[in-house]
Amino acid sequence: MSTTAKSLPRGRHSIEERILVLEELLDERFSCRAFKPDPVPRPLIERVLKAAQRTASWCNSQPWQVVIASGEAKERFRQAIYAAASSGKDDGDFPFPREYRGVYLERRRESGFQLYNKLGIPRGDRAAYARQALENFNFFGAPHVAIIHTDEALGVYGAIDCGAYVSNFMLAAQALGLGTIPQAALAHQSGLIRRHFKIGDDRRVVCGISFGFADHEHRINSYRTSRAAIADAAVFVDE
């Protein structure tokens, strides 16, 4: 992009201003694991949904459907899914990673150890690891949880489209001052989720998103993950 192009106005802001806003939101966003109990006003939630609905999808199929549980409905769901997860039941629609290896294992370990260190959990304390993992099913205290599901017939590509939707949901929430955490863990209880919310058998649960106002005073929300360099993720082929 030329310096001339950078300064050209587009809409109300220059191109440089627009990319700076996006970069700021991406840099600020984190997986929130402690929330304030205050509910998010419905108009704010609808603003997030309106923005996320602009997500691109294959053939404009827009396969995502969202169930948002709040208040007493969220609490009933929390109790049901926490009990199922605590019992060790596993009923996911999509296969989880067969294994993490190489750099992916290194990144996973780095992230996990950073989290446990922030919480004061000693390395190797598997019982404490398990207790922390179960906090996914308490939604980390968030006042709202969204369940994202897709059409079974669309297979992996419907799930990919939902992944893009999740990313835009989180960016929109960040722009509006909300905290979010995407949770593949909730999809371990896909059968329960379908039954609880009366979702059709032709739908597949992709993940959940717990959200609300972040508790920035809680130490767990000061933890951040690292990002790989561009050179580790991209290859340029020019000839």
C-alpha positions in Angstrom: 0.0 0.0 0.0 1.4 3.4 -1.0 1.7 6.3 1.4 -0.9 8.1 -0.8 -3.3 5.3 -0.3 -2.8 5.3 3.5 -3.9 8.9 3.7 -7.0 8.6 1.4 -10.2 9.0 3.4 -12.6 6.1 3.3 -15.9 6.8 5.0 -15.5 8.9 8.1 -11.9 7.8 8.8 -8.7 7.4 6.9 -7.4 3.9 6.1 -4.7 4.4 8.7 -7.2 5.2 11.4 -9.3 2.2 10.5 -6.5 -0.3 10.7 -5.3 1.2 14.0 -8.8 0.7 15.6 -8.8 -3.0 14.4 -5.2 -3.5 15.7 -6.1 -2.0 19.0 -9.2 -4.2 19.5 -7.2 -7.3 18.5 -4.4 -6.4 20.9 -6.8 -5.6 23.8 -9.0 -8.7 23.5 -8.2 -11.6 25.8 -9.9 -14.7 27.2 -11.7 -13.3 30.3 -11.9 -15.7 33.2 -13.4 -13.5 35.8 -16.5 -11.4 35.3 -18.6 -8.9 37.3 -22.1 -10.2 38.1 -23.8 -7.2 36.4 -25.9 -8.3 33.5 -25.3 -6.7 30.1 -28.2 -4.6 28.9 -30.1 -6.3 26.0 -29.5 -3.4 23.5 -25.8 -3.9 24.0 -26.0 -7.6 23.4 -28.1 -7.0 20.3 -25.5 -4.5 19.0 -22.8 -7.2 19.3 -25.1 -9.6 17.4 -25.8 -7.1 14.7 -22.1 -6.5 14.1 -21.2 -10.3 14.2 -24.0 -11.0 11.7 -21.9 -9.3 9.0 -19.5 -12.2 9.2 -18.5 -13.7 5.8 -19.6 -17.3 5.2 -19.3 -19.9 2.4 -22.0 -19.1 -0.2 -23.5 -16.6 2.3 -25.0 -19.6 4.1 -24.7 -17.9 7.5 -24.9 -21.3 9.3 -24.5 -20.0 12.8 -27.4 -20.0 15.2 -26.9 -18.6 18.7 -28.7 -19.4 22.0 -28.0 -16.8 24.7 -28.8 -17.8 28.3 -29.1 -15.2 31.0 -30.5 -14.8 34.5 -32.3 -17.8 35.9 -32.1 -19.6 32.6 -28.3 -19.4 32.6 -28.2 -20.6 36.2 -30.3 -23.7 35.3 -28.1 -24.4 32.4 -24.9 -23.9 34.5 -26.1 -26.4 37.1 -27.0 -29.0 34.4 -23.8 -28.7 32.4 -21.5 -28.5 35.5 -23.0 -31.7 36.9 -22.5 -33.5 33.5 -18.9 -32.3 33.2 -18.1 -33.2 36.8 -19.3 -36.8 36.2 -16.8 -37.2 33.4 -19.3 -37.6 30.6 -18.1 -36.5 27.2 -20.5 -36.1 24.3 -19.0 -33.8 21.6 -20.2 -33.4 18.0 -16.8 -32.6 16.5 -13.6 -34.6 17.1 -11.2 -32.8 19.4 -7.5 -32.6 18.5 -6.0 -36.1 18.3 -2.8 -34.7 19.9 -0.8 -31.6 20.3 2.8 -31.9 19.0 5.8 -29.8 18.2 5.3 -26.1 18.4 1.6 -26.5 19.1 2.3 -28.5 22.2 4.9 -25.9 23.3 2.3 -23.1 22.9 -0.3 -25.1 24.7 2.0 -25.8 27.6 3.2 -22.2 27.8 -0.4 -20.9 27.9 -1.4 -23.4 30.6 1.6 -22.9 32.8 1.1 -19.1 32.6 -2.5 -19.5 33.7 -1.7 -21.8 36.6 1.2 -19.6 37.8 -1.1 -16.6 37.8 -3.5 -18.6 40.0 -0.8 -20.0 42.3 -1.4 -23.6 41.2 1.8 -25.7 41.5 3.2 -27.3 38.4 2.1 -31.0 38.3 -1.0 -30.5 40.6 -3.4 -32.4 38.3 -6.3 -32.2 40.8 -6.0 -28.4 40.8 -5.7 -28.4 36.9 -9.0 -30.4 36.8 -10.8 -28.1 39.2 -9.7 -25.1 37.1 -10.9 -26.8 33.9 -14.3 -27.3 35.4 -14.6 -23.5 35.8 -15.4 -23.5 32.1 -18.8 -25.1 33.1 -19.4 -22.3 35.7 -18.8 -19.9 32.8 -16.2 -18.2 34.9 -18.9 -16.3 36.7 -20.1 -14.6 33.5 -23.8 -13.4 33.6 -24.4 -14.6 30.0 -23.4 -17.6 27.9 -23.9 -18.0 24.2 -24.0 -21.4 22.5 -23.0 -21.4 18.8 -24.3 -24.2 16.6 -24.4 -25.0 12.9 -26.2 -27.2 10.4 -25.0 -30.8 10.4 -25.1 -31.1 6.6 -22.5 -28.3 6.2 -19.8 -30.3 8.1 -16.5 -28.8 8.9 -17.1 -25.8 6.6 -20.2 -24.8 8.7 -18.0 -25.0 11.7 -15.3 -22.8 10.0 -17.9 -20.2 9.3 -19.0 -20.3 12.9 -15.4 -19.8 14.0 -15.3 -16.5 12.0 -18.6 -15.5 13.6 -17.1 -16.2 17.1 -14.1 -14.0 16.3 -16.3 -11.1 15.1 -18.6 -11.5 18.1 -15.6 -11.1 20.4 -14.2 -8.1 18.6 -17.6 -6.4 18.7 -18.0 -7.1 22.4 -14.5 -5.8 23.0 -15.4 -2.6 21.1 -18.4 -2.2 23.4 -16.4 -2.7 26.6 -17.3 -6.3 27.3 -15.2 -9.3 28.1 -15.5 -12.7 26.4 -14.0 -16.1 26.4 -14.6 -18.7 23.6 -15.1 -22.2 25.1 -14.6 -25.3 23.1 -15.0 -27.1 26.4 -18.7 -26.6 26.4 -19.0 -28.5 23.2 -18.0 -31.6 25.1 -21.6 -31.7 26.3 -23.3 -31.2 22.9 -26.0 -33.8 23.6 -27.0 -32.2 26.9 -27.0 -28.7 25.2 -29.3 -29.9 22.5 -31.7 -31.4 25.0 -31.6 -28.5 27.4 -32.3 -25.9 24.8 -34.5 -28.1 22.5 -32.1 -27.7 19.6 -32.8 -29.9 16.6 -30.9 -33.1 16.0 -29.7 -31.7 12.7 -27.7 -29.0 14.5 -24.1 -29.4 15.7 -22.6 -27.5 18.7 -19.4 -25.7 17.8 -18.6 -23.9 21.1 -19.8 -21.5 23.7 -18.9 -17.9 24.5 -19.2 -16.7 28.1 -19.4 -12.9 28.3 -20.2 -9.9 30.4 -18.3 -7.0 32.0 -14.7 -8.1 32.8 -13.5 -8.0 36.4 -10.1 -6.3 35.7 -9.2 -6.4 39.4 -9.0 -10.2 39.4 -5.4 -11.4 38.9 -6.4 -14.0 36.4 -7.4 -11.3 33.9 -3.9 -9.9 33.9 -2.6 -13.0 32.1 -1.9 -12.8 28.4 -0.8 -15.3 25.8 2.1 -14.8 23.3 1.7 -14.7 19.5 4.0 -16.2 16.9 5.9 -14.0 14.6 4.7 -13.5 11.0 7.7 -15.5 9.8 6.4 -18.4 11.8 3.0 -18.3 10.2 3.3 -17.0 6.7 5.3 -17.9 3.5 5.6 -15.4 0.7 5.9 -16.9 -2.8 6.8 -14.2 -5.4 8.3 -16.1 -8.3 
